[in-house]
Amino acid sequence: MVSNKLFDETNSSNPWLIDIRKDELLIDDTGNKLSSSYIWSKQGAEREKLVQWVFAHYRQKGFPFPKLSEEELLKKFGKLKTLTSAFDEKSGILKNSNSQGLDILKHFCGELFYCTKADGGRSTLEVFHDDELLLKVLKNRMGWCSTTEDGTERPFVFGMTDAMLIQGIRSSGLAKSISQFKISVAQSLYKMYCPLGGTILDFSAGWGARALAAASLGYFYYGIDPLTADCLNKMMLFFNSGNGWIVKGKSEDKNIYQSIPEVDFVFSCPPYFSMERFSIENSQCYNAYPDYSDWLNQYWQPTVKNCLDKLRSGGYFCFVIIDRYKEDMVKVCEDLGLHYFNIIDLSTSKSHLSGKRESGLTTKNTEAAVVLTKSNLTKEV
């Protein structure tokens, strides 16, 4: 949150000065890089003037959509081929913390990603285009925000970059964070439940993490999405995967599966009903079926059935969901003939200035990967 109190050397002597990418720091009209220490050196009215300069800079530049060079894209894609498995055999949990490769997805889908609203909140772009809210974000990053986490009040001051502006919109609480599926989680589940070089059907392709995971490991991937299909097909063509495509349409529509072959593994992260709103169009299932029972019966049930028609006998059907909807959605799957096989919890590490990174503690959230099979196999222990 953002207070009205400016912290500077007149009222605080122990700031938290944080620079993430010094090579990308903004440079003001006096030629100085806006590092955290430089921002902290500006007192009172000087800091206010500096905030106004940054505000004017972004009003002239517009929203800084993250973009990577071709060289950077290929280098980052290459690193995905050697990611450490997200599955921890000792605990039986999928670690949901590795963010590698997500900047590739934002490069291709950023214009859509930052328009998305989570659980009824504002989108990142809505905050950016609101003058009052943008100023609050800048103050949040530049010395008007504090913490008492270590027992004393300490202000945060961050070096200003494009990435820090975007992070600040989320950290200030003015726009709710939009989740991105972790590529390492998808890779781990592919290796566990799909034969090497096999075929995968993703009925809710989303921001492309599962497509990118499949391309990095040489699987054949066929996705469906009404919103992101175009940008994801561009991504797949860029990396010359040649192994599949994304169909633009609704997963509950049987006709759009005509170009998709039989697959070994169905895997997706379906919408958590109405928790994240990607657009106002009726192609989005929560807009077409705002009543939960209708959503289950007219979106989820036909989607599962359509996927089963493409899943080979003995293949696995897996989806990631939260506890709130898990029981109802699993029941639909079982009513259609799928058999419960396994469930794997996902965990996310806590870190940011909380001490949890040093202690190694994690927090168990309510997300889990539910695994069912098209044949009546014994439940995995």
C-alpha positions in Angstrom: 0.0 0.0 0.0 1.0 3.6 -0.4 1.1 6.1 2.5 1.0 9.9 2.3 4.3 10.1 4.2 7.5 10.8 2.3 10.4 9.0 3.8 13.8 10.7 3.4 16.9 11.4 5.4 14.9 13.9 7.5 12.8 11.2 9.1 14.5 7.8 8.4 18.1 6.6 8.4 17.6 3.0 7.5 16.0 2.6 4.0 15.9 -0.6 2.1 17.6 0.4 -1.2 16.9 -2.2 -3.9 18.2 -2.3 -7.5 17.3 -5.2 -9.6 18.7 -4.4 -13.1 21.1 -1.5 -13.0 21.7 -1.7 -16.7 18.1 -0.9 -17.3 17.6 2.1 -14.9 15.8 5.1 -16.2 18.0 8.2 -16.9 16.5 11.6 -15.9 17.0 14.9 -17.8 20.1 15.6 -15.8 21.8 12.4 -17.0 21.6 10.6 -13.7 20.5 6.9 -13.5 17.5 6.5 -11.2 19.1 4.0 -8.9 17.6 3.5 -5.4 20.5 5.5 -3.8 20.0 8.4 -6.2 16.3 8.5 -5.5 17.0 8.3 -1.8 19.4 11.3 -2.0 16.5 13.5 -3.2 14.9 15.2 -0.2 11.3 16.5 0.1 10.4 18.7 -2.9 13.3 17.3 -4.9 11.8 13.8 -4.6 8.4 15.1 -5.5 9.8 16.7 -8.6 11.6 13.5 -9.6 8.4 11.5 -9.2 6.7 14.0 -11.6 9.5 13.5 -14.1 9.1 9.7 -14.1 5.3 10.2 -14.4 5.8 12.5 -17.5 8.3 10.0 -18.9 5.7 7.2 -18.9 2.9 9.4 -20.2 5.1 10.2 -23.2 6.4 6.7 -23.7 3.3 4.7 -23.0 3.0 1.4 -21.3 6.4 -0.4 -21.4 5.4 -3.8 -22.8 8.2 -6.3 -22.1 10.0 -7.2 -25.4 13.0 -9.4 -26.0 15.4 -9.5 -28.9 15.5 -12.5 -31.2 18.8 -13.5 -29.6 17.4 -13.2 -26.1 14.3 -15.3 -27.1 16.4 -18.1 -28.5 18.9 -18.1 -25.6 16.1 -18.2 -23.0 14.3 -21.0 -25.0 17.5 -23.0 -25.0 17.7 -22.8 -21.2 14.2 -24.3 -20.9 15.5 -27.5 -22.3 17.6 -28.1 -19.2 15.2 -26.9 -16.4 15.3 -28.8 -13.1 12.3 -30.9 -12.5 9.5 -29.2 -10.4 8.6 -32.5 -8.9 10.1 -33.2 -5.4 10.1 -36.9 -5.0 10.7 -36.8 -1.2 7.6 -34.7 -0.5 5.6 -35.7 -3.6 4.9 -32.0 -4.3 5.3 -30.0 -7.5 7.3 -26.9 -6.7 5.5 -24.0 -8.3 8.1 -21.3 -8.0 10.4 -21.4 -11.1 9.6 -18.4 -13.3 12.1 -19.2 -16.1 10.6 -18.6 -19.5 7.6 -16.5 -18.4 9.2 -13.4 -20.0 9.0 -15.2 -23.4 5.3 -15.6 -22.9 4.9 -11.9 -22.0 6.9 -11.0 -25.1 4.3 -12.7 -27.4 1.1 -12.1 -25.4 1.8 -9.0 -23.3 -0.8 -6.8 -24.9 -3.5 -9.3 -23.8 -1.8 -10.3 -20.5 -1.8 -6.8 -19.0 -5.4 -6.2 -20.0 -6.6 -9.1 -17.8 -8.4 -8.6 -14.5 -8.2 -10.9 -11.6 -11.2 -11.6 -9.5 -13.0 -8.4 -10.3 -10.0 -6.1 -9.7 -8.3 -3.6 -12.1 -6.1 -4.6 -14.9 -2.4 -3.5 -15.0 -3.2 -1.3 -18.0 -6.2 0.4 -16.2 -3.9 1.4 -13.4 -1.2 2.7 -15.7 -3.7 4.9 -17.7 -5.2 6.4 -14.5 -3.1 9.5 -13.6 -3.9 9.3 -9.8 -3.2 5.6 -9.6 0.0 5.8 -11.6 1.4 8.4 -9.2 0.5 6.2 -6.3 2.5 3.4 -7.9 5.5 5.6 -8.5 5.4 6.8 -4.9 5.2 3.1 -3.8 8.5 2.5 -5.6 10.2 5.7 -4.7 10.1 6.1 -1.0 6.5 6.5 0.2 6.1 2.8 1.2 7.5 1.2 4.4 7.6 -2.0 6.3 8.1 -3.0 10.0 9.0 -6.6 9.1 12.3 -6.6 11.0 10.9 -4.7 14.0 11.6 -1.1 12.9 9.9 1.0 10.3 12.0 1.0 7.1 11.0 2.6 3.8 11.4 0.7 0.5 13.2 2.5 -2.3 13.6 0.8 -5.7 15.7 1.7 -8.6 13.3 2.7 -11.4 13.1 0.5 -14.5 10.2 -0.5 -16.8 10.1 -3.8 -15.0 9.9 -2.1 -11.6 7.0 0.0 -12.7 5.1 -3.1 -13.8 6.0 -4.9 -10.5 5.0 -1.8 -8.6 1.5 -1.8 -10.0 1.1 -5.3 -8.6 3.0 -4.8 -5.3 1.0 -1.6 -4.5 -2.2 -3.6 -4.5 -3.8 -1.4 -7.1 -4.1 -4.2 -9.7 -4.4 -7.9 -8.7 -1.7 -10.2 -9.9 -2.5 -12.5 -12.9 -1.0 -15.9 -12.6 1.1 -17.6 -15.2 1.4 -21.3 -15.3 5.0 -22.4 -14.6 6.8 -24.1 -17.5 8.8 -26.4 -15.2 5.5 -27.8 -13.7 4.2 -28.6 -17.2 7.5 -30.2 -18.2 7.4 -32.4 -15.1 3.9 -33.6 -15.7 4.6 -34.3 -19.4 7.6 -36.5 -18.3 5.4 -38.3 -15.8 2.3 -39.0 -17.8 3.1 -38.7 -21.6 5.5 -40.9 -23.5 8.6 -39.2 -24.9 7.8 -37.4 -28.1 4.1 -38.0 -27.5 1.0 -35.9 -28.3 -0.6 -33.4 -25.9 -4.0 -31.7 -26.0 -4.4 -28.5 -24.0 -8.1 -27.3 -24.0 -7.3 -24.0 -22.4 -3.9 -22.9 -23.8 -3.9 -19.6 -21.8 -0.6 -17.6 -21.9 1.3 -20.5 -23.5 3.4 -22.0 -20.7 2.3 -25.5 -21.6 2.9 -24.9 -25.3 6.4 -23.6 -24.6 7.1 -26.5 -22.3 6.1 -29.0 -24.9 8.1 -27.3 -27.6 11.2 -27.3 -25.4 11.0 -31.0 -24.9 10.0 -32.1 -28.4 6.4 -33.1 -27.7 3.6 -32.6 -30.2 1.2 -30.0 -28.7 -2.3 -29.1 -29.8 -4.0 -26.3 -27.9 -7.3 -24.5 -27.9 -8.0 -20.9 -26.8 -10.5 -18.2 -27.9 -8.2 -15.3 -26.9 -4.5 -16.2 -27.3 -4.4 -18.6 -30.2 -3.0 -16.0 -32.6 -0.1 -14.9 -30.5 0.8 -18.4 -29.4 0.9 -19.7 -33.0 3.4 -16.9 -33.7 5.4 -18.1 -30.7 5.4 -21.7 -31.9 6.4 -20.6 -35.4 9.2 -18.4 -34.1 10.8 -21.4 -32.3 10.3 -23.6 -35.4 8.8 -26.3 -33.3 6.6 -27.6 -36.1 5.0 -29.9 -33.6 1.4 -28.8 -33.5 -0.7 -25.7 -33.3 -3.3 -23.8 -31.3 -6.9 -23.6 -32.6 -8.9 -20.4 -32.0 -12.2 -21.3 -30.5 -14.1 -22.6 -27.4 -13.2 -25.9 -25.9 -16.9 -26.8 -25.4 -17.5 -26.7 -29.2 -16.9 -30.1 -30.7 -16.3 -28.8 -34.2 -13.0 -27.1 -33.4 -11.4 -30.5 -32.6 -11.5 -31.7 -36.2 -7.9 -30.7 -37.0 -6.6 -32.3 -33.7 -5.3 -35.9 -33.9 -5.6 -38.6 -31.2 -3.4 -37.7 -28.3 -1.6 -39.4 -25.5 -2.1 -36.9 -22.7 -4.8 -34.2 -22.1 -3.4 -31.5 -19.8 -4.6 -28.0 -19.0 -5.3 -25.4 -16.3 -8.9 -24.5 -16.9 -10.4 -21.2 -15.8 -11.1 -21.1 -12.1 -14.7 -20.2 -13.0 -14.8 -16.4 -12.7 -11.6 -15.7 -10.8 -9.6 -14.3 -13.7 -11.4 -12.3 -16.5 -9.4 -12.2 -19.7 -11.9 -10.3 -21.8 -15.6 -9.3 -21.8 -16.3 -11.4 -24.9 -18.7 -14.4 -24.7 -16.0 -16.6 -26.0 -14.8 -16.6 -22.4 -16.6 -19.3 -20.5 -17.4 -17.3 -17.4 -19.1 -14.6 -19.5 -21.1 -17.2 -21.5 -22.1 -19.2 -18.4 -22.1 -16.8 -15.4 -24.1 -19.3 -13.3 -21.8 -21.9 -11.7 -24.0 -24.9 -12.4 -24.4 -23.8 -16.1 -20.6 -23.4 -16.2 -20.2 -27.0 -15.1 -22.8 -28.4 -17.4 -22.3 -26.3 -20.5 -18.6 -25.6 -20.4 -16.8 -28.2 -18.3 -18.9 -31.3 -19.1 -18.7 -30.9 -23.0 -15.1 -29.9 -22.8 -14.1 -33.1 -20.9 -16.2 -35.2 -23.3 -14.6 -33.6 -26.4 -11.1 -34.2 -25.0 -12.0 -37.8 -24.2 -13.0 -38.4 -27.8 -9.4 -37.5 -28.7 -7.6 -39.3 -25.9 -6.3 -42.7 -26.6 -7.3 -45.7 -24.4 -4.9 -45.8 -21.4 -4.1 -42.1 -21.8 -4.1 -39.6 -18.9 -6.4 -36.6 -18.4 -4.9 -34.0 -16.0 -5.9 -30.6 -14.9 -4.7 -28.1 -12.3 -7.4 -26.6 -10.1 -8.1 -25.2 -6.6 -9.9 -26.9 -3.8 -13.1 -24.7 -4.3 -14.0 -26.4 -7.6 -12.1 -29.7 -7.5 -14.8 -32.0 -6.2 -17.4 -30.8 -8.6 -15.1 -30.9 -11.6 -13.7 -34.4 -10.8 -17.2 -35.7 -10.4 -18.1 -34.6 -14.0 -14.9 -36.4 -15.2 -15.8 -39.6 -13.4 -19.4 -39.4 -14.6 -18.0 -39.4 -18.2 -16.0 -42.5 -17.5 -12.6 -41.3 -16.4 -11.0 -43.0 -13.4 -9.3 -41.1 -10.6 -5.6 -42.0 -10.6 -3.6 -39.4 -8.6 -3.4 -35.9 -7.1 -0.3 -33.9 -6.7 -0.2 -30.7 -4.6 1.6 -27.6 -5.8 3.5 -25.4 -3.4 4.9 -21.9 -3.8 8.0 -20.6 -2.0 7.7 -17.4 0.1 10.6 -15.1 -0.3 10.4 -11.3 -0.8 12.0 -9.8 2.3 10.2 -12.3 4.5 13.1 -14.5 5.6 11.4 -17.6 4.1 14.0 -17.8 1.3 16.8 -18.3 3.8 14.8 -20.8 5.9 13.7 -22.8 2.9 10.1 -22.8 4.1 7.2 -23.0 1.6 3.5 -22.4 1.8 1.1 -25.0 0.6 -1.6 -23.3 -1.5 -4.8 -24.9 -2.6 -3.7 -25.7 -6.1 -3.3 -29.3 -7.2 -2.9 -31.4 -10.3 -5.6 -34.0 -10.6 -4.8 -37.0 -12.7 -7.4 -39.3 -14.2 -7.1 -42.1 -16.7 -9.2 -43.3 -19.6 -8.7 -47.0 -18.5 -9.5 -48.5 -15.1 -6.0 -48.6 -13.7 -5.2 -49.0 -10.0 -5.0 -45.7 -8.1 -1.4 -44.5 -7.8 -0.1 -44.6 -4.2 
